[in-house]
Amino acid sequence: MLAKMFTSENAKRTKMAHWFKYAFSILIQSLQTALAYSDVTKKYIHNISDFQYHTAHHIQNVISLGLFLHSNPSTRHYFSDLTREAVVEYLSLHDSSKRMPLAELQNYKYTNEQTIEERLFSFYGKDKDQLPPQQQDELKQIIEELNRIDTLVSRRFLYKKGYILNSRITAKGMKLIIIEQVADLVERTKNPVSIEEFGKMMKSPEVYVKESRRPEFFRLLMNHYHEIADHRYQDILIARHPIVDCKRFFE
């Protein structure tokens, strides 16, 4: 009888433990969702004007990092057939779709009533993995359109400059693409605003180092990021320090 009572009591405790575990998981999910939509973590960017400034500053950093990679003594032999002017001109096209007004976007068969920049800002500070499915789909669509337009801009430049021949990107064209990819990934992962922008911790650049055919490029920019990139966002957003060629980014 005593054993039966003990078994029954133990079953109740197990059932109660499962209930608490379930309730706790629901609470955690609710908190994650709330954090995904919370503004309390916004330290740097508070409005679309700040976001626009941040975009321009990101592009400047990509250009600076790319030029460092192009001219550094340890890597310049690899890029010796590319001029500094070509690197600047190509990297200046980075994130073009974010800077386009609606009329220009429509030239790329863009049909939404808001610009890509406006739509992206509506997701600022939200972890995409914590969004409801419908919101995730919407963000995915924005990113797909962004990538589609940026790819078109990039390919048109490469074709015009002779870096695409017989429908294939030349070795010099691929080097420009590599510079942009490495500079962009390092800038995004090392930039202090990225955690706030994407609502979560960023992947370590070491992840990309392991996956890359040229890990030395990533390591070089990671090791020198704070020397190259102007990342003092607290002061920058207050004083609005000048950005190299910032005006043309938003004309």
BAKEZA-928666 format. One line per 8 residues: their letters; for each residue x, y, z of N, C-alpha, C. Coordinates in pm, whole numbers. Layout:
a) X Y Z X Y Z X Y Z ~ ...
This chain:
mlakmfts) 84 -120 0 0 0 0 88 125 0 ~ 188 121 87 280 233 97 355 255 -35 ~ 396 146 -96 468 154 -224 379 213 -331 ~ 247 174 -326 152 224 -425 134 375 -409 ~ 126 421 -284 111 564 -256 235 640 -303 ~ 351 580 -277 477 644 -318 485 658 -471 ~ 444 551 -540 444 554 -687 350 660 -740 ~ 232 670 -678 133 768 -720 184 910 -698
enakrtkm) 248 933 -584 303 1065 -552 416 1102 -649 ~ 497 1002 -679 609 1024 -771 559 1060 -912 ~ 450 994 -952 390 1022 -1083 337 1165 -1088 ~ 276 1209 -975 225 1346 -969 339 1448 -983 ~ 451 1417 -913 566 1508 -919 623 1515 -1060 ~ 630 1398 -1124 681 1393 -1262 591 1472 -1355 ~ 459 1454 -1338 363 1527 -1420 374 1677 -1397 ~ 390 1716 -1269 404 1857 -1235 534 1915 -1293
ahwfkyaf) 641 1835 -1292 769 1881 -1346 757 1905 -1496 ~ 687 1814 -1564 666 1830 -1709 584 1956 -1738 ~ 484 1982 -1651 399 2099 -1671 480 2227 -1654 ~ 566 2230 -1548 649 2348 -1525 749 2368 -1641 ~ 802 2258 -1691 896 2264 -1803 827 2323 -1926 ~ 704 2279 -1950 627 2328 -2065 596 2477 -2048 ~ 551 2513 -1926 517 2653 -1899 640 2742 -1913 ~ 755 2692 -1866 878 2769 -1875 918 2790 -2021
siliqslq) 902 2685 -2103 937 2697 -2245 848 2800 -2314 ~ 720 2803 -2278 627 2902 -2335 670 3043 -2295 ~ 710 3058 -2167 756 3188 -2118 879 3235 -2194 ~ 974 3145 -2215 1096 3180 -2287 1065 3222 -2429 ~ 975 3146 -2495 936 3180 -2632 871 3319 -2637 ~ 788 3347 -2536 721 3477 -2531 821 3590 -2513 ~ 920 3566 -2426 1023 3667 -2403 1106 3691 -2528 ~ 1139 3581 -2600 1216 3594 -2722 1140 3675 -2827
talaysdv) 1010 3647 -2837 927 3720 -2932 920 3867 -2894 ~ 904 3893 -2763 896 4031 -2716 1027 4106 -2745 ~ 1139 4036 -2721 1268 4099 -2748 1288 4127 -2895 ~ 1232 4040 -2978 1245 4060 -3123 1177 4189 -3167 ~ 1076 4231 -3094 1002 4351 -3130 1033 4469 -3037 ~ 1128 4450 -2949 1156 4552 -2849 1248 4660 -2903 ~ 1228 4783 -2857 1314 4894 -2894 1417 4924 -2785 ~ 1412 4850 -2674 1497 4887 -2561 1644 4867 -2592
tkkyihni) 1678 4783 -2690 1818 4758 -2720 1874 4857 -2820 ~ 1793 4950 -2869 1838 5043 -2970 1925 5152 -2907 ~ 2053 5137 -2928 2150 5230 -2870 2201 5329 -2974 ~ 2208 5284 -3098 2270 5365 -3203 2170 5425 -3301 ~ 2079 5345 -3351 1990 5385 -3460 1847 5397 -3408 ~ 1789 5517 -3420 1655 5541 -3364 1551 5578 -3469 ~ 1596 5616 -3586 1501 5655 -3691 1563 5626 -3828 ~ 1485 5646 -3932 1533 5609 -4065 1649 5698 -4110
sdfqyhta) 1657 5820 -4058 1769 5906 -4090 1899 5848 -4035 ~ 1895 5799 -3911 2011 5730 -3853 2046 5606 -3935 ~ 1944 5533 -3978 1964 5411 -4055 2030 5443 -4189 ~ 1988 5551 -4251 2046 5594 -4377 2193 5630 -4357 ~ 2220 5701 -4250 2357 5739 -4218 2442 5615 -4192 ~ 2385 5520 -4121 2454 5394 -4092 2488 5319 -4221 ~ 2396 5318 -4315 2419 5251 -4444 2536 5314 -4517 ~ 2537 5448 -4521 2646 5519 -4587 2779 5490 -4518
hhiqnvis) 2776 5485 -4387 2899 5460 -4312 2948 5317 -4334 ~ 2855 5224 -4342 2891 5085 -4372 2961 5076 -4508 ~ 2909 5147 -4606 2967 5146 -4741 3108 5205 -4737 ~ 3124 5315 -4664 3257 5374 -4651 3355 5274 -4590 ~ 3311 5204 -4487 3398 5105 -4423 3433 4991 -4518 ~ 3336 4947 -4598 3362 4841 -4696 3468 4888 -4796 ~ 3456 5014 -4841 3556 5069 -4934 3694 5073 -4868 ~ 3699 5122 -4744 3827 5134 -4674 3891 4997 -4651
lglflhsn) 3810 4900 -4610 3861 4765 -4588 3908 4702 -4719 ~ 3830 4723 -4825 3866 4668 -4954 3997 4725 -5007 ~ 4016 4855 -4990 4139 4919 -5035 4259 4870 -4954 ~ 4238 4846 -4825 4345 4793 -4741 4386 4654 -4790 ~ 4286 4573 -4822 4313 4438 -4872 4385 4444 -5006 ~ 4345 4539 -5090 4403 4554 -5224 4549 4598 -5219 ~ 4583 4683 -5123 4715 4746 -5124 4811 4694 -5017 ~ 4764 4607 -4927 4851 4559 -4820 4969 4480 -4878
pstrhyfs) 5088 4498 -4824 5206 4427 -4878 5189 4275 -4883 ~ 5112 4220 -4791 5098 4073 -4787 4999 4019 -4889 ~ 4918 4108 -4948 4815 4061 -5042 4816 4132 -5177 ~ 4888 4240 -5190 4876 4320 -5312 4925 4248 -5437 ~ 5012 4147 -5420 5057 4071 -5536 4940 3998 -5601 ~ 4842 3958 -5517 4725 3886 -5569 4635 3978 -5650 ~ 4632 4106 -5612 4544 4204 -5677 4621 4301 -5767 ~ 4741 4265 -5805 4828 4359 -5878 4772 4401 -6013
dltreavv) 4681 4323 -6069 4623 4359 -6200 4499 4447 -6187 ~ 4464 4486 -6064 4350 4574 -6040 4400 4711 -5995 ~ 4348 4817 -6053 4385 4951 -6010 4304 4990 -5887 ~ 4358 5085 -5813 4286 5139 -5697 4153 5198 -5741 ~ 4153 5267 -5854 4031 5331 -5904 3922 5228 -5932 ~ 3960 5115 -5990 3862 5010 -6020 3801 4954 -5891 ~ 3883 4938 -5788 3834 4886 -5660 3736 4984 -5597 ~ 3772 5112 -5595 3684 5214 -5537 3553 5222 -5614
eylslhds) 3562 5222 -5746 3443 5234 -5829 3349 5117 -5808 ~ 3404 4997 -5798 3321 4879 -5779 3261 4875 -5639 ~ 3341 4902 -5538 3292 4895 -5400 3193 5006 -5370 ~ 3199 5116 -5444 3104 5225 -5424 2962 5185 -5464 ~ 2950 5076 -5538 2818 5025 -5577 2757 4935 -5470 ~ 2832 4908 -5365 2785 4816 -5261 2653 4865 -5200 ~ 2560 4772 -5183 2428 4803 -5125 2354 4912 -5203 ~ 2369 4911 -5334 2305 5014 -5417 2154 5018 -5398
skrmplae) 2091 4902 -5388 1945 4897 -5379 1892 4966 -5254 ~ 1971 4970 -5147 1927 5036 -5024 1923 5188 -5041 ~ 1995 5238 -5139 2007 5383 -5158 1917 5436 -5268 ~ 1852 5347 -5339 1773 5390 -5455 1637 5445 -5414 ~ 1597 5559 -5471 1460 5606 -5453 1365 5514 -5530 ~ 1238 5529 -5503 1138 5440 -5562 1142 5441 -5715 ~ 1157 5559 -5773 1158 5570 -5920 1272 5489 -5981 ~ 1387 5491 -5917 1501 5415 -5969 1481 5265 -5949
lqnykytn) 1426 5227 -5834 1399 5085 -5809 1303 5027 -5913 ~ 1209 5109 -5955 1110 5062 -6053 1173 5029 -6187 ~ 1290 5086 -6215 1363 5051 -6337 1412 4907 -6334 ~ 1412 4849 -6214 1455 4710 -6196 1335 4617 -6170 ~ 1218 4659 -6220 1093 4581 -6206 1055 4560 -6059 ~ 1083 4662 -5980 1046 4663 -5838 906 4721 -5826 ~ 816 4653 -5755 674 4693 -5757 620 4740 -5622 ~ 696 4725 -5516 645 4764 -5385 632 4916 -5375
eqtieerl) 540 4963 -5289 517 5107 -5274 618 5174 -5182 ~ 692 5096 -5107 798 5149 -5022 934 5114 -5079 ~ 1035 5195 -5048 1170 5163 -5092 1223 5044 -5013 ~ 1328 4984 -5061 1391 4874 -4988 1443 4922 -4854 ~ 1500 5041 -4853 1551 5098 -4728 1439 5111 -4623 ~ 1323 5161 -4663 1211 5177 -4570 1162 5043 -4519 ~ 1155 4946 -4607 1107 4813 -4567 1206 4746 -4474 ~ 1335 4760 -4501 1436 4701 -4414 1434 4765 -4276
fsfygkdk) 1416 4897 -4272 1417 4965 -4143 1303 4918 -4053 ~ 1192 4876 -4114 1079 4826 -4033 1116 4698 -3958 ~ 1224 4632 -4000 1271 4511 -3931 1396 4536 -3849 ~ 1437 4662 -3839 1560 4693 -3766 1549 4648 -3620 ~ 1652 4581 -3573 1658 4538 -3434 1585 4410 -3404 ~ 1531 4344 -3506 1453 4222 -3485 1528 4100 -3537 ~ 1539 4001 -3454 1602 3875 -3494 1507 3802 -3588 ~ 1549 3781 -3710 1459 3720 -3810 1414 3580 -3768
dqlppqqq) 1497 3510 -3691 1460 3375 -3649 1350 3374 -3544 ~ 1325 3489 -3482 1222 3498 -3379 1093 3560 -3431 ~ 1090 3597 -3558 971 3659 -3616 865 3554 -3647 ~ 737 3592 -3648 631 3502 -3692 656 3462 -3838 ~ 607 3345 -3880 632 3297 -4017 601 3399 -4127 ~ 490 3470 -4113 452 3567 -4215 555 3679 -4225 ~ 604 3725 -4108 706 3830 -4106 838 3779 -4163 ~ 870 3654 -4133 992 3595 -4189 986 3591 -4341
delkqiie) 870 3553 -4393 853 3547 -4539 867 3685 -4601 ~ 812 3785 -4533 821 3922 -4584 965 3969 -4588 ~ 1039 3944 -4480 1179 3984 -4475 1261 3909 -4579 ~ 1231 3781 -4596 1300 3700 -4697 1279 3758 -4836 ~ 1157 3803 -4864 1126 3862 -4994 1204 3991 -5015 ~ 1214 4073 -4911 1290 4198 -4921 1436 4169 -4954 ~ 1493 4072 -4883 1634 4038 -4903 1657 3981 -5043 ~ 1563 3902 -5090 1575 3847 -5226 1572 3957 -5331
elnridtl) 1485 4056 -5311 1477 4168 -5405 1603 4253 -5398 ~ 1653 4275 -5276 1777 4350 -5256 1892 4282 -5330 ~ 1906 4152 -5310 2015 4077 -5374 2000 4075 -5526 ~ 1877 4063 -5572 1853 4060 -5717 1898 4191 -5783 ~ 1858 4303 -5722 1893 4433 -5779 2042 4461 -5767 ~ 2099 4430 -5651 2243 4453 -5633 2326 4369 -5729 ~ 2281 4247 -5755 2351 4161 -5851 2345 4219 -5992 ~ 2228 4273 -6029 2215 4336 -6161 2308 4457 -6174
vsrrflyk) 2313 4540 -6069 2400 4657 -6070 2546 4614 -6084 ~ 2584 4513 -6007 2721 4463 -6011 2757 4407 -6148 ~ 2667 4325 -6203 2695 4261 -6332 2702 4364 -6445 ~ 2618 4466 -6439 2623 4571 -6542 2756 4644 -6538 ~ 2804 4671 -6418 2935 4737 -6405 3045 4648 -6462 ~ 3045 4521 -6423 3148 4428 -6469 3146 4412 -6621 ~ 3027 4408 -6677 3014 4394 -6823 3064 4521 -6894 ~ 3025 4636 -6842 3063 4763 -6902 3214 4782 -6900
kgyilnsr) 3279 4737 -6793 3423 4755 -6777 3505 4642 -6841 ~ 3436 4546 -6903 3508 4437 -6969 3549 4324 -6877 ~ 3487 4319 -6757 3518 4211 -6663 3425 4091 -6681 ~ 3336 4101 -6776 3254 3987 -6817 3272 3971 -6968 ~ 3324 3856 -7007 3347 3826 -7148 3283 3692 -7183 ~ 3209 3689 -7292 3141 3567 -7334 3055 3509 -7221 ~ 2986 3601 -7152 2893 3566 -7043 2963 3506 -6921 ~ 3093 3520 -6913 3166 3467 -6798 3245 3579 -6731
itakgmkl) 3247 3577 -6598 3323 3678 -6523 3471 3644 -6533 ~ 3551 3743 -6569 3694 3722 -6584 3762 3708 -6447 ~ 3889 3672 -6449 3966 3657 -6325 3971 3790 -6249 ~ 3986 3902 -6321 3990 4033 -6256 3854 4066 -6194 ~ 3747 4031 -6265 3614 4054 -6211 3590 3975 -6084 ~ 3637 3850 -6081 3622 3767 -5962 3700 3824 -5844 ~ 3813 3885 -5872 3892 3945 -5765 3818 4063 -5702 ~ 3749 4141 -5784 3668 4251 -5731 3556 4196 -5642
iiieqvad) 3493 4090 -5686 3385 4027 -5609 3438 3974 -5477 ~ 3557 3912 -5479 3618 3859 -5356 3646 3972 -5258 ~ 3702 4082 -5309 3732 4197 -5221 3604 4245 -5153 ~ 3497 4259 -5230 3370 4307 -5173 3316 4209 -5071 ~ 3316 4081 -5101 3259 3981 -5011 3334 3978 -4878 ~ 3466 3976 -4884 3547 3971 -4763 3529 4098 -4680 ~ 3537 4214 -4746 3523 4342 -4675 3385 4355 -4612 ~ 3281 4312 -4682 3144 4323 -4631 3123 4232 -4510
lvertknp) 3168 4108 -4519 3148 4014 -4409 3224 4056 -4283 ~ 3346 4101 -4301 3424 4146 -4185 3361 4271 -4126 ~ 3319 4364 -4211 3256 4488 -4163 3128 4457 -4085 ~ 3046 4368 -4137 2920 4334 -4070 2943 4265 -3935 ~ 3038 4175 -3931 3059 4099 -3808 3136 4178 -3703 ~ 3220 4272 -3745 3299 4349 -3649 3235 4483 -3611 ~ 3142 4530 -3692 3077 4658 -3665 2989 4648 -3540 ~ 3004 4736 -3443 2926 4727 -3319 2776 4746 -3337
vsieefgk) 2734 4807 -3448 2592 4831 -3471 2521 4703 -3518 ~ 2596 4609 -3572 2534 4490 -3632 2451 4409 -3533 ~ 2498 4395 -3410 2423 4319 -3309 2287 4383 -3287 ~ 2286 4517 -3280 2160 4589 -3263 2074 4578 -3389 ~ 2136 4594 -3506 2062 4594 -3632 1990 4462 -3656 ~ 2059 4352 -3630 2002 4220 -3660 1942 4151 -3539 ~ 1944 4217 -3424 1877 4166 -3305 1938 4040 -3246 ~ 2067 4017 -3272 2132 3898 -3217 2283 3910 -3234
mmkspevy) 2355 3821 -3167 2499 3817 -3183 2533 3773 -3325 ~ 2637 3831 -3381 2679 3796 -3516 2771 3676 -3513 ~ 2775 3605 -3625 2871 3496 -3638 3011 3553 -3632 ~ 3101 3476 -3575 3239 3519 -3574 3295 3512 -3716 ~ 3378 3610 -3755 3441 3601 -3887 3521 3472 -3904 ~ 3560 3409 -3791 3633 3284 -3799 3553 3176 -3872 ~ 3420 3187 -3864 3334 3092 -3936 3360 3103 -4085 ~ 3373 3227 -4132 3398 3248 -4274 3541 3212 -4312
vkesrrpe) 3632 3229 -4215 3770 3191 -4240 3779 3042 -4272 ~ 3707 2962 -4194 3711 2816 -4214 3649 2776 -4347 ~ 3549 2853 -4392 3478 2818 -4514 3543 2879 -4639 ~ 3636 2969 -4619 3691 3045 -4731 3812 2976 -4794 ~ 3829 3001 -4924 3949 2955 -4993 4068 3047 -4967 ~ 4037 3168 -4920 4143 3265 -4891 4130 3315 -4747 ~ 4153 3228 -4649 4136 3267 -4507 4227 3381 -4466 ~ 4341 3396 -4533 4433 3503 -4495 4374 3640 -4519
ffrllmnh) 4282 3652 -4616 4217 3781 -4641 4129 3821 -4523 ~ 4051 3725 -4472 3964 3753 -4358 4047 3789 -4235 ~ 4149 3711 -4209 4231 3735 -4090 4298 3873 -4096 ~ 4345 3909 -4212 4411 4039 -4227 4316 4152 -4191 ~ 4194 4150 -4245 4099 4257 -4217 4046 4251 -4074 ~ 4028 4131 -4021 3983 4120 -3881 4086 4179 -3787 ~ 4213 4149 -3813 4320 4195 -3723 4340 4347 -3729 ~ 4301 4407 -3841 4324 4551 -3858 4195 4631 -3866
yheiadhr) 4083 4568 -3837 3953 4635 -3855 3946 4770 -3783 ~ 3986 4773 -3657 3970 4896 -3579 4068 5005 -3621 ~ 4171 4970 -3695 4261 5071 -3751 4204 5129 -3880 ~ 4129 5045 -3953 4082 5083 -4087 3945 5149 -4083 ~ 3852 5085 -4014 3712 5130 -4017 3685 5233 -3910 ~ 3607 5333 -3945 3566 5436 -3849 3439 5385 -3781 ~ 3452 5327 -3663 3341 5257 -3599 3290 5328 -3473 ~ 3328 5453 -3452 3290 5523 -3329 3149 5579 -3342
yqdiliar) 3050 5492 -3338 2914 5532 -3371 2850 5625 -3268 ~ 2886 5611 -3143 2830 5699 -3042 2858 5845 -3078 ~ 2984 5875 -3107 3024 6011 -3141 2975 6049 -3280 ~ 2981 5953 -3372 2945 5981 -3512 2801 6026 -3524 ~ 2709 5955 -3459 2568 5987 -3473 2531 6117 -3403 ~ 2608 6155 -3303 2583 6282 -3235 2639 6399 -3317 ~ 2762 6385 -3361 2829 6494 -3432 2807 6490 -3583 ~ 2758 6375 -3634 2741 6358 -3778 2872 6391 -3852
hpivdckr) 2978 6321 -3810 3107 6342 -3873 3097 6316 -4023 ~ 3169 6393 -4104 3158 6377 -4250 3193 6237 -4296 ~ 3121 6190 -4397 3149 6062 -4459 3205 6088 -4598 ~ 3307 6014 -4636 3366 6030 -4768 3259 6009 -4875 ~ 3238 6112 -4958 3141 6103 -5068 3002 6063 -5022 ~ 2965 6096 -4901 2835 6052 -4848 2719 6108 -4930 ~ 2733 6231 -4977 2621 6295 -5046 2577 6216 -5168 ~ 2672 6166 -5244 2634 6096 -5367 2569 5961 -5337
ffe) 2588 5910 -5217 2524 5783 -5182 2372 5794 -5184 ~ 2320 5914 -5159 2176 5929 -5144 2116 6030 -5241 ~ 2183 6055 -5351 2128 6145 -5453 2026 6072 -5537
